[in-house]
Amino acid sequence: MSLVIVGSVAFDTIETPFDRRERIVGGSGTYCSLAASFFTQPKLVAAVGEDFPEEMVEFFNQRRIDTRGVEIKQGKSFFWEARYGDDPNQRTTLKTEPNVFENFRPQLPSDYRQNGIVFLANIDPDLQDDILSQVTKPQLVAMDTINFWINRKPASLLRVLEKVDLYFANDEEIRLLTREKNLIKAGKKILEGGPSLVAIKKGEHGALVMGKDFVFGVLAHPCEEVVDPTGAGDSFAGGFLGYLDKAGNIRDENEFRKATVYGSVMASFVIEDFGINRLKSLSIKEIEERFSYFKKLVSF
Ligand code: AMP
């Protein structure tokens, strides 16, 4: 099949209680496509400014990420700044500057438009909608978002949500979107509004995937030191969808289970170091070892 990903490619400034990094490469599209690249050859759609390092685009290509959909535009790249509290799930966004993503309406290369998996990673919902309108008969459409867009563009967001099959959210986002405290009730509300599957990520407590007659839960990897939680959600989606694309079967519940575990595996690696560092040094062998470890973790 194929996996098309639209999302931010960005510079991030990140502060944790222990350390700080200025303007490191991040973005939802970056994390997701790098995580997916361990399973398949994702096609990335994004805009970057002239300040974005060429070597980074080359690195994407080395990782088999198709970057024909990445446009270099006049101006500055997307910029995001955030601070984490002692609890890694507590994140305060200090700045969001869309820059070159403002009014970015790309024309997809023709082979990006064919039926496959489309992932609308966290980005302006109007851009997500525009990308979706250019794709014919996708086999599976998934989306993610963040509080920033839930608060700023709720109507656009709900319009996209109606058209997708799978919604990835963390506990905070799904509560905000559905105004429902209980996660099961929140998940059911989403399932009434369009998607047939919802994946709820719960940080150190793992993830829950729900469908109308389907529920599957996975524990998070028992990690003693979270260095930087940024990108965990996007890497979860990248591992999940990258695996499904490779498996080529998007109707089999068992494949959804395995995809959930691969998503958790990828998220568990990315938080071990700042930014995309851990995804740079990661090997397929390590991924498979951790997959087996996840299996052991819940077998009795
Ligand atoms: P995650 O930690 O998985 O929620 O994703 C963090 C990534 O999302 C960072 O690398 C940011 O550059 C990117 N990001 C943050 N806010 C936004 C936004 N409003 N739209 C698109 N991408 C964003």
py3Dmol code that shows the C-alpha trace and the ligand (Angstrom):
import py3Dmol

protein = """\
ATOM      1  CA  MET A   1       0.000   0.000   0.000  1.00  0.00           C
ATOM      2  CA  SER A   2       1.241   3.507   0.670  1.00  0.00           C
ATOM      3  CA  LEU A   3       1.299   5.858   3.629  1.00  0.00           C
ATOM      4  CA  VAL A   4       0.902   9.593   3.061  1.00  0.00           C
ATOM      5  CA  ILE A   5       1.578  11.796   6.083  1.00  0.00           C
ATOM      6  CA  VAL A   6       0.823  15.493   6.363  1.00  0.00           C
ATOM      7  CA  GLY A   7       2.115  17.218   9.477  1.00  0.00           C
ATOM      8  CA  SER A   8       4.464  19.848  10.816  1.00  0.00           C
ATOM      9  CA  VAL A   9       8.204  19.820  10.204  1.00  0.00           C
ATOM     10  CA  ALA A  10       9.489  22.262  12.736  1.00  0.00           C
ATOM     11  CA  PHE A  11      12.039  23.704  15.100  1.00  0.00           C
ATOM     12  CA  ASP A  12      11.263  23.057  18.763  1.00  0.00           C
ATOM     13  CA  THR A  13      12.631  24.651  21.912  1.00  0.00           C
ATOM     14  CA  ILE A  14      12.100  22.283  24.808  1.00  0.00           C
ATOM     15  CA  GLU A  15      12.608  22.672  28.513  1.00  0.00           C
ATOM     16  CA  THR A  16      12.356  19.840  31.006  1.00  0.00           C
ATOM     17  CA  PRO A  17      13.052  20.070  34.755  1.00  0.00           C
ATOM     18  CA  PHE A  18      16.598  18.831  33.990  1.00  0.00           C
ATOM     19  CA  ASP A  19      17.670  20.323  30.674  1.00  0.00           C
ATOM     20  CA  ARG A  20      16.856  22.597  27.770  1.00  0.00           C
ATOM     21  CA  ARG A  21      17.333  22.382  23.976  1.00  0.00           C
ATOM     22  CA  GLU A  22      16.945  25.334  21.603  1.00  0.00           C
ATOM     23  CA  ARG A  23      15.571  25.024  18.059  1.00  0.00           C
ATOM     24  CA  ILE A  24      16.054  21.315  17.563  1.00  0.00           C
ATOM     25  CA  VAL A  25      14.303  19.590  14.672  1.00  0.00           C
ATOM     26  CA  GLY A  26      10.828  18.340  15.534  1.00  0.00           C
ATOM     27  CA  GLY A  27       7.272  18.488  14.245  1.00  0.00           C
ATOM     28  CA  SER A  28       4.433  15.992  14.075  1.00  0.00           C
ATOM     29  CA  GLY A  29       5.268  15.070  10.450  1.00  0.00           C
ATOM     30  CA  THR A  30       8.931  14.581  11.348  1.00  0.00           C
ATOM     31  CA  TYR A  31       8.372  12.242  14.293  1.00  0.00           C
ATOM     32  CA  CYS A  32       5.605  10.308  12.594  1.00  0.00           C
ATOM     33  CA  SER A  33       7.395   9.731   9.295  1.00  0.00           C
ATOM     34  CA  LEU A  34      10.677   8.794  10.997  1.00  0.00           C
ATOM     35  CA  ALA A  35       8.883   6.265  13.201  1.00  0.00           C
ATOM     36  CA  ALA A  36       6.949   4.880  10.202  1.00  0.00           C
ATOM     37  CA  SER A  37      10.136   4.629   8.127  1.00  0.00           C
ATOM     38  CA  PHE A  38      11.213   1.564  10.143  1.00  0.00           C
ATOM     39  CA  PHE A  39       8.274  -0.307   8.585  1.00  0.00           C
ATOM     40  CA  THR A  40       7.499   1.307   5.230  1.00  0.00           C
ATOM     41  CA  GLN A  41       8.361   4.187   2.886  1.00  0.00           C
ATOM     42  CA  PRO A  42       6.175   7.083   3.992  1.00  0.00           C
ATOM     43  CA  LYS A  43       5.361  10.020   1.721  1.00  0.00           C
ATOM     44  CA  LEU A  44       5.633  13.259   3.669  1.00  0.00           C
ATOM     45  CA  VAL A  45       3.708  16.473   2.937  1.00  0.00           C
ATOM     46  CA  ALA A  46       4.915  19.601   4.739  1.00  0.00           C
ATOM     47  CA  ALA A  47       6.369  23.074   4.325  1.00  0.00           C
ATOM     48  CA  VAL A  48       9.744  24.198   5.608  1.00  0.00           C
ATOM     49  CA  GLY A  49      11.369  27.628   5.541  1.00  0.00           C
ATOM     50  CA  GLU A  50      14.704  28.579   4.042  1.00  0.00           C
ATOM     51  CA  ASP A  51      16.169  28.233   7.545  1.00  0.00           C
ATOM     52  CA  PHE A  52      15.593  24.457   7.545  1.00  0.00           C
ATOM     53  CA  PRO A  53      18.834  22.450   7.157  1.00  0.00           C
ATOM     54  CA  GLU A  54      19.201  20.726   3.788  1.00  0.00           C
ATOM     55  CA  GLU A  55      21.031  17.836   5.520  1.00  0.00           C
ATOM     56  CA  MET A  56      17.827  17.111   7.411  1.00  0.00           C
ATOM     57  CA  VAL A  57      15.861  16.635   4.196  1.00  0.00           C
ATOM     58  CA  GLU A  58      18.694  14.404   2.947  1.00  0.00           C
ATOM     59  CA  PHE A  59      18.470  12.452   6.188  1.00  0.00           C
ATOM     60  CA  PHE A  60      14.732  11.919   5.605  1.00  0.00           C
ATOM     61  CA  ASN A  61      15.547  10.577   2.143  1.00  0.00           C
ATOM     62  CA  GLN A  62      18.209   8.247   3.528  1.00  0.00           C
ATOM     63  CA  ARG A  63      15.507   6.929   5.826  1.00  0.00           C
ATOM     64  CA  ARG A  64      13.366   6.132   2.742  1.00  0.00           C
ATOM     65  CA  ILE A  65      10.972   9.000   3.435  1.00  0.00           C
ATOM     66  CA  ASP A  66       9.656  10.402   0.165  1.00  0.00           C
ATOM     67  CA  THR A  67      10.050  14.192   0.448  1.00  0.00           C
ATOM     68  CA  ARG A  68       8.640  15.253  -2.916  1.00  0.00           C
ATOM     69  CA  GLY A  69       5.702  16.636  -0.930  1.00  0.00           C
ATOM     70  CA  VAL A  70       7.969  18.815   1.251  1.00  0.00           C
ATOM     71  CA  GLU A  71       7.945  22.375  -0.069  1.00  0.00           C
ATOM     72  CA  ILE A  72      10.733  24.822   0.750  1.00  0.00           C
ATOM     73  CA  LYS A  73       9.030  28.181   1.098  1.00  0.00           C
ATOM     74  CA  GLN A  74      10.264  31.714   1.622  1.00  0.00           C
ATOM     75  CA  GLY A  75      10.142  32.528   5.326  1.00  0.00           C
ATOM     76  CA  LYS A  76      10.694  30.729   8.596  1.00  0.00           C
ATOM     77  CA  SER A  77       9.922  27.138   9.525  1.00  0.00           C
ATOM     78  CA  PHE A  78       7.179  26.212  12.010  1.00  0.00           C
ATOM     79  CA  PHE A  79       8.369  26.987  15.539  1.00  0.00           C
ATOM     80  CA  TRP A  80       7.101  25.571  18.806  1.00  0.00           C
ATOM     81  CA  GLU A  81       8.279  26.064  22.378  1.00  0.00           C
ATOM     82  CA  ALA A  82       7.161  24.050  25.380  1.00  0.00           C
ATOM     83  CA  ARG A  83       8.016  23.346  28.983  1.00  0.00           C
ATOM     84  CA  TYR A  84       7.447  20.091  30.854  1.00  0.00           C
ATOM     85  CA  GLY A  85       6.714  19.850  34.582  1.00  0.00           C
ATOM     86  CA  ASP A  86       7.978  17.197  36.976  1.00  0.00           C
ATOM     87  CA  ASP A  87       5.179  15.009  35.667  1.00  0.00           C
ATOM     88  CA  PRO A  88       6.119  14.419  31.999  1.00  0.00           C
ATOM     89  CA  ASN A  89       2.411  14.444  31.078  1.00  0.00           C
ATOM     90  CA  GLN A  90       2.221  18.065  32.163  1.00  0.00           C
ATOM     91  CA  ARG A  91       3.233  20.238  29.251  1.00  0.00           C
ATOM     92  CA  THR A  92       2.818  23.961  28.800  1.00  0.00           C
ATOM     93  CA  THR A  93       3.027  25.304  25.269  1.00  0.00           C
ATOM     94  CA  LEU A  94       4.803  28.662  25.400  1.00  0.00           C
ATOM     95  CA  LYS A  95       4.856  29.540  21.690  1.00  0.00           C
ATOM     96  CA  THR A  96       3.372  28.231  18.457  1.00  0.00           C
ATOM     97  CA  GLU A  97       4.434  30.014  15.277  1.00  0.00           C
ATOM     98  CA  PRO A  98       3.036  28.323  12.135  1.00  0.00           C
ATOM     99  CA  ASN A  99       5.145  30.619   9.832  1.00  0.00           C
ATOM    100  CA  VAL A 100       5.439  28.893   6.400  1.00  0.00           C
ATOM    101  CA  PHE A 101       2.437  26.689   7.245  1.00  0.00           C
ATOM    102  CA  GLU A 102       0.238  29.787   7.234  1.00  0.00           C
ATOM    103  CA  ASN A 103      -1.866  29.442   4.040  1.00  0.00           C
ATOM    104  CA  PHE A 104       0.127  26.383   2.920  1.00  0.00           C
ATOM    105  CA  ARG A 105      -2.127  24.592   0.399  1.00  0.00           C
ATOM    106  CA  PRO A 106       0.062  22.112  -1.508  1.00  0.00           C
ATOM    107  CA  GLN A 107      -0.842  20.243  -4.670  1.00  0.00           C
ATOM    108  CA  LEU A 108      -0.069  16.585  -3.978  1.00  0.00           C
ATOM    109  CA  PRO A 109       2.129  14.697  -6.469  1.00  0.00           C
ATOM    110  CA  SER A 110      -0.148  12.369  -8.478  1.00  0.00           C
ATOM    111  CA  ASP A 111       1.149   9.130  -6.916  1.00  0.00           C
ATOM    112  CA  TYR A 112       0.365  10.544  -3.441  1.00  0.00           C
ATOM    113  CA  ARG A 113      -3.320  10.681  -4.374  1.00  0.00           C
ATOM    114  CA  GLN A 114      -3.831   6.980  -4.888  1.00  0.00           C
ATOM    115  CA  ASN A 115      -5.613   4.724  -2.467  1.00  0.00           C
ATOM    116  CA  GLY A 116      -3.599   3.844   0.587  1.00  0.00           C
ATOM    117  CA  ILE A 117      -3.357   5.057   4.175  1.00  0.00           C
ATOM    118  CA  VAL A 118      -3.552   8.802   4.783  1.00  0.00           C
ATOM    119  CA  PHE A 119      -2.426  10.231   8.087  1.00  0.00           C
ATOM    120  CA  LEU A 120      -3.485  13.772   8.915  1.00  0.00           C
ATOM    121  CA  ALA A 121      -0.969  14.367  11.693  1.00  0.00           C
ATOM    122  CA  ASN A 122      -1.300  17.311  14.019  1.00  0.00           C
ATOM    123  CA  ILE A 123      -1.548  20.463  11.877  1.00  0.00           C
ATOM    124  CA  ASP A 124      -4.121  23.100  10.884  1.00  0.00           C
ATOM    125  CA  PRO A 125      -7.431  21.218  10.334  1.00  0.00           C
ATOM    126  CA  ASP A 126      -8.136  23.265   7.182  1.00  0.00           C
ATOM    127  CA  LEU A 127      -4.908  21.899   5.712  1.00  0.00           C
ATOM    128  CA  GLN A 128      -5.878  18.375   6.832  1.00  0.00           C
ATOM    129  CA  ASP A 129      -9.215  18.789   5.037  1.00  0.00           C
ATOM    130  CA  ASP A 130      -7.555  20.141   1.907  1.00  0.00           C
ATOM    131  CA  ILE A 131      -5.180  17.153   1.719  1.00  0.00           C
ATOM    132  CA  LEU A 132      -8.053  14.738   2.206  1.00  0.00           C
ATOM    133  CA  SER A 133      -9.999  16.305  -0.658  1.00  0.00           C
ATOM    134  CA  GLN A 134      -7.093  15.565  -3.017  1.00  0.00           C
ATOM    135  CA  VAL A 135      -6.938  11.836  -2.266  1.00  0.00           C
ATOM    136  CA  THR A 136      -9.194   9.385  -4.078  1.00  0.00           C
ATOM    137  CA  LYS A 137     -10.613   6.353  -2.303  1.00  0.00           C
ATOM    138  CA  PRO A 138      -8.150   6.095   0.588  1.00  0.00           C
ATOM    139  CA  GLN A 139      -8.238   2.719   2.335  1.00  0.00           C
ATOM    140  CA  LEU A 140      -7.802   4.216   5.772  1.00  0.00           C
ATOM    141  CA  VAL A 141      -7.748   7.819   6.970  1.00  0.00           C
ATOM    142  CA  ALA A 142      -6.347   8.620  10.405  1.00  0.00           C
ATOM    143  CA  MET A 143      -5.972  11.925  12.192  1.00  0.00           C
ATOM    144  CA  ASP A 144      -4.367  13.496  15.223  1.00  0.00           C
ATOM    145  CA  THR A 145      -4.601  16.980  16.670  1.00  0.00           C
ATOM    146  CA  ILE A 146      -3.605  19.049  19.694  1.00  0.00           C
ATOM    147  CA  ASN A 147      -5.335  21.412  22.160  1.00  0.00           C
ATOM    148  CA  PHE A 148      -4.107  24.391  20.135  1.00  0.00           C
ATOM    149  CA  TRP A 149      -6.370  23.448  17.168  1.00  0.00           C
ATOM    150  CA  ILE A 150      -9.228  22.123  19.340  1.00  0.00           C
ATOM    151  CA  ASN A 151      -9.416  25.561  20.954  1.00  0.00           C
ATOM    152  CA  ARG A 152      -8.814  27.663  17.833  1.00  0.00           C
ATOM    153  CA  LYS A 153     -10.600  25.854  15.031  1.00  0.00           C
ATOM    154  CA  PRO A 154     -13.203  23.529  16.581  1.00  0.00           C
ATOM    155  CA  ALA A 155     -15.622  23.680  13.611  1.00  0.00           C
ATOM    156  CA  SER A 156     -12.936  22.834  11.036  1.00  0.00           C
ATOM    157  CA  LEU A 157     -11.668  20.080  13.275  1.00  0.00           C
ATOM    158  CA  LEU A 158     -15.083  18.448  13.686  1.00  0.00           C
ATOM    159  CA  ARG A 159     -15.565  18.604   9.907  1.00  0.00           C
ATOM    160  CA  VAL A 160     -12.356  16.583   9.410  1.00  0.00           C
ATOM    161  CA  LEU A 161     -13.158  14.192  12.262  1.00  0.00           C
ATOM    162  CA  GLU A 162     -16.412  13.171  10.536  1.00  0.00           C
ATOM    163  CA  LYS A 163     -14.426  11.978   7.529  1.00  0.00           C
ATOM    164  CA  VAL A 164     -11.767   9.880   9.229  1.00  0.00           C
ATOM    165  CA  ASP A 165     -11.683   6.193  10.185  1.00  0.00           C
ATOM    166  CA  LEU A 166      -9.228   6.419  13.061  1.00  0.00           C
ATOM    167  CA  TYR A 167      -8.666   9.191  15.570  1.00  0.00           C
ATOM    168  CA  PHE A 168      -5.471   9.288  17.678  1.00  0.00           C
ATOM    169  CA  ALA A 169      -5.733  11.373  20.845  1.00  0.00           C
ATOM    170  CA  ASN A 170      -4.174  11.595  24.239  1.00  0.00           C
ATOM    171  CA  ASP A 171      -6.367  11.593  27.334  1.00  0.00           C
ATOM    172  CA  GLU A 172      -6.260  15.375  27.746  1.00  0.00           C
ATOM    173  CA  GLU A 173      -7.158  16.088  24.112  1.00  0.00           C
ATOM    174  CA  ILE A 174     -10.075  13.673  23.940  1.00  0.00           C
ATOM    175  CA  ARG A 175     -11.489  15.057  27.195  1.00  0.00           C
ATOM    176  CA  LEU A 176     -11.237  18.596  25.839  1.00  0.00           C
ATOM    177  CA  LEU A 177     -12.808  17.678  22.502  1.00  0.00           C
ATOM    178  CA  THR A 178     -15.712  15.634  23.880  1.00  0.00           C
ATOM    179  CA  ARG A 179     -16.127  17.484  27.221  1.00  0.00           C
ATOM    180  CA  GLU A 180     -16.312  14.033  28.787  1.00  0.00           C
ATOM    181  CA  LYS A 181     -14.088  13.143  31.777  1.00  0.00           C
ATOM    182  CA  ASN A 182     -14.440   9.375  31.534  1.00  0.00           C
ATOM    183  CA  LEU A 183     -12.209   8.093  28.749  1.00  0.00           C
ATOM    184  CA  ILE A 184     -14.496   5.208  27.752  1.00  0.00           C
ATOM    185  CA  LYS A 185     -17.440   7.576  27.411  1.00  0.00           C
ATOM    186  CA  ALA A 186     -15.226  10.030  25.532  1.00  0.00           C
ATOM    187  CA  GLY A 187     -14.089   7.257  23.166  1.00  0.00           C
ATOM    188  CA  LYS A 188     -17.704   6.197  22.546  1.00  0.00           C
ATOM    189  CA  LYS A 189     -18.679   9.783  21.764  1.00  0.00           C
ATOM    190  CA  ILE A 190     -15.945   9.938  19.120  1.00  0.00           C
ATOM    191  CA  LEU A 191     -17.170   6.633  17.640  1.00  0.00           C
ATOM    192  CA  GLU A 192     -20.653   8.147  17.283  1.00  0.00           C
ATOM    193  CA  GLY A 193     -19.238  11.069  15.303  1.00  0.00           C
ATOM    194  CA  GLY A 194     -17.581   9.311  12.336  1.00  0.00           C
ATOM    195  CA  PRO A 195     -14.426   7.318  13.158  1.00  0.00           C
ATOM    196  CA  SER A 196     -14.761   3.550  13.522  1.00  0.00           C
ATOM    197  CA  LEU A 197     -11.647   3.356  15.710  1.00  0.00           C
ATOM    198  CA  VAL A 198     -10.159   5.593  18.362  1.00  0.00           C
ATOM    199  CA  ALA A 199      -6.689   5.214  19.874  1.00  0.00           C
ATOM    200  CA  ILE A 200      -6.358   6.897  23.260  1.00  0.00           C
ATOM    201  CA  LYS A 201      -2.787   7.406  24.468  1.00  0.00           C
ATOM    202  CA  LYS A 202      -2.337   7.654  28.194  1.00  0.00           C
ATOM    203  CA  GLY A 203       1.359   8.454  28.610  1.00  0.00           C
ATOM    204  CA  GLU A 204       2.998   6.207  31.183  1.00  0.00           C
ATOM    205  CA  HIS A 205      -0.259   4.224  31.477  1.00  0.00           C
ATOM    206  CA  GLY A 206      -0.191   2.906  27.931  1.00  0.00           C
ATOM    207  CA  ALA A 207      -2.872   3.090  25.275  1.00  0.00           C
ATOM    208  CA  LEU A 208      -6.382   1.915  24.579  1.00  0.00           C
ATOM    209  CA  VAL A 209      -7.800   1.266  21.111  1.00  0.00           C
ATOM    210  CA  MET A 210     -11.568   1.149  20.849  1.00  0.00           C
ATOM    211  CA  GLY A 211     -13.934   0.270  18.014  1.00  0.00           C
ATOM    212  CA  LYS A 212     -17.675  -0.387  18.067  1.00  0.00           C
ATOM    213  CA  ASP A 213     -17.143  -4.073  18.956  1.00  0.00           C
ATOM    214  CA  PHE A 214     -13.451  -3.994  19.697  1.00  0.00           C
ATOM    215  CA  VAL A 215     -11.265  -2.943  22.578  1.00  0.00           C
ATOM    216  CA  PHE A 216      -7.567  -3.514  23.101  1.00  0.00           C
ATOM    217  CA  GLY A 217      -5.231  -2.123  25.726  1.00  0.00           C
ATOM    218  CA  VAL A 218      -1.466  -2.055  25.968  1.00  0.00           C
ATOM    219  CA  LEU A 219       0.817  -1.104  28.835  1.00  0.00           C
ATOM    220  CA  ALA A 220       3.506   1.494  28.369  1.00  0.00           C
ATOM    221  CA  HIS A 221       7.110   0.341  28.507  1.00  0.00           C
ATOM    222  CA  PRO A 222       8.251   0.629  32.137  1.00  0.00           C
ATOM    223  CA  CYS A 223      10.663   3.504  31.669  1.00  0.00           C
ATOM    224  CA  GLU A 224      12.529   4.917  34.665  1.00  0.00           C
ATOM    225  CA  GLU A 225      13.747   8.114  33.071  1.00  0.00           C
ATOM    226  CA  VAL A 226      11.773  10.107  30.538  1.00  0.00           C
ATOM    227  CA  VAL A 227      14.288  12.520  29.004  1.00  0.00           C
ATOM    228  CA  ASP A 228      11.919  14.321  26.606  1.00  0.00           C
ATOM    229  CA  PRO A 229       8.298  13.255  26.016  1.00  0.00           C
ATOM    230  CA  THR A 230       8.012  15.315  22.809  1.00  0.00           C
ATOM    231  CA  GLY A 231       6.898  13.338  19.788  1.00  0.00           C
ATOM    232  CA  ALA A 232       5.663  10.304  21.725  1.00  0.00           C
ATOM    233  CA  GLY A 233       2.152  10.686  20.303  1.00  0.00           C
ATOM    234  CA  ASP A 234       3.354  11.174  16.737  1.00  0.00           C
ATOM    235  CA  SER A 235       5.763   8.251  17.007  1.00  0.00           C
ATOM    236  CA  PHE A 236       2.946   6.078  18.344  1.00  0.00           C
ATOM    237  CA  ALA A 237       0.900   6.931  15.242  1.00  0.00           C
ATOM    238  CA  GLY A 238       3.942   6.432  12.997  1.00  0.00           C
ATOM    239  CA  GLY A 239       4.650   2.964  14.389  1.00  0.00           C
ATOM    240  CA  PHE A 240       0.965   2.012  14.300  1.00  0.00           C
ATOM    241  CA  LEU A 241       0.304   3.138  10.715  1.00  0.00           C
ATOM    242  CA  GLY A 242       3.740   2.170   9.393  1.00  0.00           C
ATOM    243  CA  TYR A 243       3.163  -1.367  10.644  1.00  0.00           C
ATOM    244  CA  LEU A 244      -0.367  -1.519   9.162  1.00  0.00           C
ATOM    245  CA  ASP A 245       0.929  -0.286   5.818  1.00  0.00           C
ATOM    246  CA  LYS A 246       3.618  -2.967   5.818  1.00  0.00           C
ATOM    247  CA  ALA A 247       1.145  -5.668   6.896  1.00  0.00           C
ATOM    248  CA  GLY A 248      -1.160  -4.587   4.057  1.00  0.00           C
ATOM    249  CA  ASN A 249      -4.256  -5.653   5.957  1.00  0.00           C
ATOM    250  CA  ILE A 250      -6.328  -2.927   7.500  1.00  0.00           C
ATOM    251  CA  ARG A 251      -9.408  -5.008   8.271  1.00  0.00           C
ATOM    252  CA  ASP A 252      -7.907  -7.604  10.626  1.00  0.00           C
ATOM    253  CA  GLU A 253      -8.369  -6.929  14.344  1.00  0.00           C
ATOM    254  CA  ASN A 254      -5.234  -8.865  15.164  1.00  0.00           C
ATOM    255  CA  GLU A 255      -3.222  -6.512  12.962  1.00  0.00           C
ATOM    256  CA  PHE A 256      -4.688  -3.575  14.910  1.00  0.00           C
ATOM    257  CA  ARG A 257      -3.458  -5.197  18.109  1.00  0.00           C
ATOM    258  CA  LYS A 258       0.051  -5.624  16.734  1.00  0.00           C
ATOM    259  CA  ALA A 259      -0.042  -2.078  15.350  1.00  0.00           C
ATOM    260  CA  THR A 260      -0.938  -0.788  18.823  1.00  0.00           C
ATOM    261  CA  VAL A 261       2.063  -2.570  20.313  1.00  0.00           C
ATOM    262  CA  TYR A 262       4.414  -1.270  17.583  1.00  0.00           C
ATOM    263  CA  GLY A 263       3.026   2.224  18.224  1.00  0.00           C
ATOM    264  CA  SER A 264       3.796   1.875  21.935  1.00  0.00           C
ATOM    265  CA  VAL A 265       7.260   0.512  21.159  1.00  0.00           C
ATOM    266  CA  MET A 266       8.121   3.515  18.971  1.00  0.00           C
ATOM    267  CA  ALA A 267       6.766   5.983  21.560  1.00  0.00           C
ATOM    268  CA  SER A 268       8.766   4.266  24.293  1.00  0.00           C
ATOM    269  CA  PHE A 269      12.024   4.797  22.372  1.00  0.00           C
ATOM    270  CA  VAL A 270      11.513   8.409  21.380  1.00  0.00           C
ATOM    271  CA  ILE A 271      11.187   9.622  24.995  1.00  0.00           C
ATOM    272  CA  GLU A 272      14.607   8.199  25.924  1.00  0.00           C
ATOM    273  CA  ASP A 273      16.441  11.173  24.416  1.00  0.00           C
ATOM    274  CA  PHE A 274      15.823  14.746  23.257  1.00  0.00           C
ATOM    275  CA  GLY A 275      14.013  15.394  19.992  1.00  0.00           C
ATOM    276  CA  ILE A 276      14.570  12.809  17.267  1.00  0.00           C
ATOM    277  CA  ASN A 277      17.958  11.640  18.631  1.00  0.00           C
ATOM    278  CA  ARG A 278      16.749   8.216  19.690  1.00  0.00           C
ATOM    279  CA  LEU A 279      15.009   7.627  16.357  1.00  0.00           C
ATOM    280  CA  LYS A 280      18.337   8.387  14.677  1.00  0.00           C
ATOM    281  CA  SER A 281      20.262   5.739  16.588  1.00  0.00           C
ATOM    282  CA  LEU A 282      17.474   3.130  16.722  1.00  0.00           C
ATOM    283  CA  SER A 283      17.724  -0.241  14.946  1.00  0.00           C
ATOM    284  CA  ILE A 284      15.066  -2.681  13.730  1.00  0.00           C
ATOM    285  CA  LYS A 285      16.594  -5.299  16.030  1.00  0.00           C
ATOM    286  CA  GLU A 286      15.943  -3.096  19.068  1.00  0.00           C
ATOM    287  CA  ILE A 287      12.352  -2.547  17.912  1.00  0.00           C
ATOM    288  CA  GLU A 288      11.738  -6.286  17.575  1.00  0.00           C
ATOM    289  CA  GLU A 289      13.342  -6.995  20.964  1.00  0.00           C
ATOM    290  CA  ARG A 290      11.114  -4.471  22.660  1.00  0.00           C
ATOM    291  CA  PHE A 291       8.070  -5.817  20.824  1.00  0.00           C
ATOM    292  CA  SER A 292       8.829  -9.258  22.334  1.00  0.00           C
ATOM    293  CA  TYR A 293       9.332  -7.651  25.727  1.00  0.00           C
ATOM    294  CA  PHE A 294       5.873  -6.022  25.490  1.00  0.00           C
ATOM    295  CA  LYS A 295       4.418  -9.439  24.756  1.00  0.00           C
ATOM    296  CA  LYS A 296       6.076 -10.934  27.848  1.00  0.00           C
ATOM    297  CA  LEU A 297       4.911  -8.037  29.968  1.00  0.00           C
ATOM    298  CA  VAL A 298       1.275  -8.995  29.633  1.00  0.00           C
ATOM    299  CA  SER A 299       1.442 -12.764  29.314  1.00  0.00           C
ATOM    300  CA  PHE A 300       0.374 -14.865  32.295  1.00  0.00           C
TER     301      PHE A 300
END
"""
ligand_1 = """\
23
AMP
P 3.598 15.328 20.471
O 4.595 15.428 21.584
O 3.495 13.966 19.869
O 2.256 15.912 20.842
O 4.126 16.243 19.274
C 4.993 17.309 19.450
C 5.347 17.923 18.110
O 4.200 18.598 17.560
C 6.436 18.973 18.254
O 7.613 18.531 17.637
C 5.875 20.255 17.629
O 6.733 20.839 16.679
C 4.573 19.821 16.962
N 3.488 20.780 17.222
C 3.233 21.432 18.378
N 2.130 22.215 18.269
C 1.683 22.057 17.004
C 0.584 22.586 16.260
N -0.273 23.472 16.816
N 0.418 22.175 14.968
C 1.283 21.303 14.431
N 2.338 20.764 15.062
C 2.548 21.132 16.328
"""
view = py3Dmol.view(width=600, height=400)
view.addModel(protein, "pdb")
view.setStyle({"model": 0}, {"cartoon": {"style": "trace"}})
view.addModel(ligand_1, "xyz")
view.setStyle({"model": 1}, {"stick": {}})
view.zoomTo()
view.show()
